């Protein structure tokens, strides 16, 4: 049974994210598995993989109000910027969370 996954790679887009050379594309964990340290392990694994590919920093976009924002801050991410995006027929705000030093993610 899959309880979660995470992946990342080269930064996509050309907006404010150009401050970072890599991006966390996704990090998902079943609600009943949250709070056990598994999210921290997943993000550290992505960070280690990016470091091995010679990336030095990374970022992710999260919809404002998503409880995951608190998790990202706990593992060293900093809120950097916001932008509005259209998802379906709705305009929502996203917040960029960034890590300038991949080596300290999750410490």
C-alpha positions as CSV (number, residue, x, y, z in Angstrom):
1,X,0.0,0.0,0.0
2,X,1.3,3.4,-0.9
3,X,1.0,5.9,1.9
4,X,2.8,8.8,0.3
5,X,5.2,10.1,-2.3
6,X,7.3,13.1,-3.2
7,X,9.3,14.2,-6.2
8,X,11.2,17.1,-7.5
9,X,13.6,18.2,-10.2
10,X,14.6,21.2,-12.3
11,X,12.7,24.4,-11.6
12,X,9.7,24.9,-13.9
13,X,8.5,28.3,-14.9
14,X,10.2,31.7,-15.2
15,X,8.6,33.8,-12.6
16,X,10.0,34.6,-9.1
17,X,11.0,30.9,-8.9
18,X,14.2,31.9,-10.8
19,X,15.7,32.6,-7.3
20,X,15.9,28.8,-6.9
21,X,17.4,26.2,-9.3
22,X,15.1,23.2,-8.4
23,X,11.5,22.6,-7.4
24,X,9.6,20.3,-5.2
25,X,6.8,19.2,-7.5
26,X,4.7,17.2,-5.1
27,X,4.7,15.8,-1.6
28,X,1.6,13.8,-0.6
29,X,1.0,11.7,2.5
30,X,-2.2,10.1,3.7
31,X,-3.8,12.1,6.5
32,X,-3.6,9.1,8.9
33,X,0.2,8.9,8.3
34,X,0.9,12.5,9.0
35,X,2.6,13.6,12.2
36,X,4.9,10.5,12.3
37,X,8.0,12.0,10.7
38,X,7.3,10.5,7.3
39,X,6.8,13.8,5.5
40,X,10.2,15.0,6.9
41,X,11.8,11.8,5.5
42,X,10.2,12.3,2.1
43,X,11.3,15.9,1.8
44,X,14.8,15.0,3.0
45,X,14.9,12.3,0.3
46,X,14.0,14.7,-2.4
47,X,16.5,17.2,-1.1
48,X,19.3,14.6,-1.1
49,X,18.4,13.5,-4.6
50,X,18.5,17.1,-5.8
51,X,21.8,17.7,-4.0
52,X,23.3,14.7,-5.8
53,X,22.2,16.2,-9.1
54,X,24.1,19.4,-8.2
55,X,21.1,21.6,-7.3
56,X,21.7,24.0,-4.4
57,X,18.3,25.4,-3.6
58,X,14.6,24.6,-4.3
59,X,11.1,25.9,-3.9
60,X,7.5,24.8,-4.1
61,X,4.1,26.5,-4.6
62,X,1.3,25.8,-2.1
63,X,-2.3,27.1,-2.2
64,X,-2.7,29.7,0.6
65,X,-4.6,28.1,3.5
66,X,-3.2,24.7,2.9
67,X,-2.1,23.2,6.3
68,X,1.0,21.9,4.6
69,X,2.4,25.4,4.7
70,X,3.1,24.9,8.4
71,X,5.0,21.6,7.7
72,X,7.2,23.3,5.1
73,X,8.1,26.1,7.6
74,X,8.9,23.4,10.2
75,X,11.4,21.8,7.8
76,X,13.2,25.1,7.1
77,X,11.2,26.6,4.2
78,X,10.7,30.4,4.1
79,X,7.7,32.1,2.6
80,X,9.0,34.1,-0.4
81,X,6.2,35.4,-2.5
82,X,2.6,35.0,-3.6
83,X,0.8,34.8,-6.9
84,X,-2.7,34.3,-8.2
85,X,-3.4,31.3,-10.4
86,X,-6.5,30.0,-12.1
87,X,-7.5,26.5,-11.1
88,X,-10.6,25.4,-13.0
89,X,-12.9,28.4,-12.9
90,X,-11.5,29.8,-9.7
91,X,-8.7,32.3,-9.0
92,X,-6.7,31.2,-6.0
93,X,-3.6,32.5,-4.3
94,X,-0.4,30.4,-4.0
95,X,2.5,31.0,-1.8
96,X,6.1,30.2,-2.8
97,X,8.1,28.5,-0.1
98,X,11.8,28.2,-0.7
99,X,15.0,26.7,0.7
100,X,18.1,28.5,-0.2
101,X,20.3,25.7,1.1
102,X,19.2,22.2,0.2
103,X,21.7,20.7,2.7
104,X,19.7,21.9,5.7
105,X,16.2,20.8,4.7
106,X,14.4,19.1,7.5
107,X,17.1,19.7,10.2
